[in-house]
Each structure stands twice: as C-alpha cells, then as structure tokens.
C-alpha cells in the first residue's frame, strides 16, 4: 500500500516538475532539463530575480501610494480651511463688521505665509486631517528608511529622511494659541494677534504684543511697560528692562 502511494507521489512530482518547466521554457526545451541540469539552476535564479524586482516594485508603490494619499488629503484640508476663512469673512462683511473682516484676512495671510493656525475660525477638523496625513506618510517613509538601514544603504536612508522632511515640513503648523501658567494665569492670542494675560480669576488683564516666535518659545512684550515674557512648553521666563531673564512660573501650552 505504501509502495503504491510512493509510486503515485513520484509520478505526480514528475508531472508537476515537467509542467512547471514547460510553462517557463516551452515544450520544445523539455529534454534539455535532463541533459543540462545547470540550465535549471539558471532559470531558478532568474525567477528569484524577477520575484525580488516585484517585491521592490511593491515597496516603491507603497510609498508612492502614501505620497499620493498625503497630497490629496492635505490639498483637501487646505481647500477646506480656505473656504472657511472666506465664509467667515463674507459673514463679517454682510454684518457690516469691516474690522472683523480685516482681522480674518490678516490671519489668513499669516496662516499661508507663516503656517500659524488662526484664532478667528475653528481649526479642529483641519488639524485632525493634517495629523492623519502626516502620520501616514511618516509611517511609510519610516518603513523604507528602516529597510535601507538594514541593508546597509546609509546614503539611501539619509536621502529618504531628507525627502520626508521636505514633503512634511510644509504642513507643520504652529498651533500655540493658549498658554496656562501655574497658579491659573492664562495667556491667549487675540484676533488682532496681540496677547492677553488674564490672572487673579479674571480681575487682572495685561495686553502684550508678540515680538518673537521660535520653535521652543514665543516672546511677548507688554504694551504699557518694559516687561517681557517667554512662554516655553514647561516654564515662563520673564525680565523687566535691563534685568536678566529669570525663571518665573511653570506653565504649558494648552492649545
């Protein structure tokens, strides 16, 4: 019984090998398989080479797909927020509030030029769409960079890092608009781009104008005194006149 099974299995293997070879090489070449076994190895190598090319093409397509999806999503988000600016401006004009319309337009220009998120319109949906788009593209690039690093191709990995930065950096927006200081004081950007410090449970108000915006802090100067404040992510530094900067209070960006 076992011998019969072995015979059937051997026959099936022979038929399968013959069929596979004929599909690749053609029926007329089937006899060369016995006389020149080295040709079989060549064909296997060629098949593996084709498979590697297909795999590389698939990875390339994955990144290209992610890039295309990123482009479509950010373009849709930018169009959406521009339409929202236009809608709010039209509403202000319709109500005869030319001052508000001017503020909206100024914030739109600042948004386009400096990538600073506005305070005169809601940006929750826009921010969500940008985060989704950037995260997906970062993930695709990260996968490619890891693969290049594992293969020892540091030059390609470095090139991919540069390309990723260039593609994504244009859609990194500054959303620092509200700062909460230890003790309850709040700094909030106003529609006219000034800043208002509210403290003592709303009993005290100090207005500032923005004099510097860096990656790690925003610097404000009082409109009535020579007091300056730098709002970092974990602290507030302050100075008065010629006195040096000093740590003042802990704080954080709430928005």
C-alpha positions, -999 to +999 in steps of 0.1 A: +000+000+000+028+024+009+048+015-021+018+023-043+014+057-026+051+064-032+048+055-068+018+078-073+036+106-054+067+103-076+046+102-107+028+134-095+061+152-088+074+143-122+043+156-139+043+188-118+080+194-125+075+188-162+045+211-164+062+239-145+093+237-167+072+237-199+053+268-187+086+287-183+108+273-211+083+258-236+076+222-245+104+220-271+130+226-243+118+198-220+145+173-230+173+198-220+162+195-184+178+161-182+209+167-204+218+201-190+208+204-153+228+237-149+202+254-170+175+246-144+196+265-118+198+295-142+161+295-146+156+293-108+179+323-103+161+342-130+127+335-113+141+347-079+154+378-096+120+386-110+105+380-076+129+404-060+121+430-086+084+426-080+089+429-042+109+461-047+082+475-070+056+467-044+075+486-017+080+515-041+043+515-049+035+515-012+055+547-007+041+563-039+006+554-028+012+570+006+026+601-011-004+604-034-028+599-005-009+625+016-011+650-013-048+645-018-056+648+019-036+679+026-048+696-005-084+689+005-077+702+041-061+734+028-090+740+004-115+734+033-098+759+057-095+785+029-132+782+022-139+786+060-118+818+060-138+830+030-171+821+046-163+839+079-151+869+061-182+871+040-204+868+071-185+897+088-189+919+057-226+911+054-230+922+090-211+954+083-182+944+105-153+955+083-129+954+113-136+917+118-133+910+081-099+927+081-087+906+110-098+874+093-080+883+062-048+892+081-049+858+099-055+841+066-023+857+052-003+849+083-016+813+081-004+810+045+029+827+049+040+816+084+019+784+090+004+799+122-031+785+129-058+812+132-078+820+162-107+836+144-121+803+129-124+767+142-095+745+131-103+713+148-112+693+116-083+708+097-058+698+124-072+663+125-069+658+088-033+672+087-023+649+116-038+618+098-020+627+066+014+634+082+013+603+104+005+580+074+033+595+053+058+593+082+050+557+087+055+549+050+089+567+050+099+551+083+094+517+068+116+525+038+143+541+059+144+510+082+147+487+052+176+508+037+193+509+071+191+471+075+205+467+040+234+489+050+225+516+025+230+546+047+231+570+018+196+560+006+183+561+042+197+597+046+181+607+012+148+593+023+150+612+056+156+644+037+128+638+013+104+630+041+113+662+059+109+683+027+074+668+020+061+671+055+076+704+068+053+725+046+024+710+065+037+715+100+016+743+116+021+764+147-009+759+169+004+778+200-025+800+209-033+795+246-008+792+275-017+782+310+006+793+338+010+777+372-014+795+395-041+799+369-030+828+348-037+824+311-021+840+280-043+838+250-038+852+215-064+876+203-080+881+169-057+911+162-027+889+170-020+906+203-019+885+235-040+890+267-028+878+301-057+871+324-050+864+361-064+868+396-095+849+385-102+874+357-097+905+377-064+915+361-057+919+324-024+927+307-020+931+270+011+921+252+023+921+216+043+892+201+080+901+194+094+867+186+082+832+177+108+805+180+105+767+178+109+764+216+092+796+228+071+827+220+083+860+233+058+887+244+063+923+254+039+944+275+022+972+255+025+996+285+057+985+303+091+971+295+081+936+308+089+907+285+078+871+289+090+840+271+065+812+270+082+778+269+065+744+270+074+739+306+081+773+321+077+811+318+108+832+318+104+869+324+125+901+325+120+938+331+141+964+314+178+957+315+174+930+342+184+894+330+159+867+322+147+847+352+125+817+357+091+829+368+064+802+368+058+767+354+034+765+326+024+747+294+007+752+261-030+742+263-036+749+226 
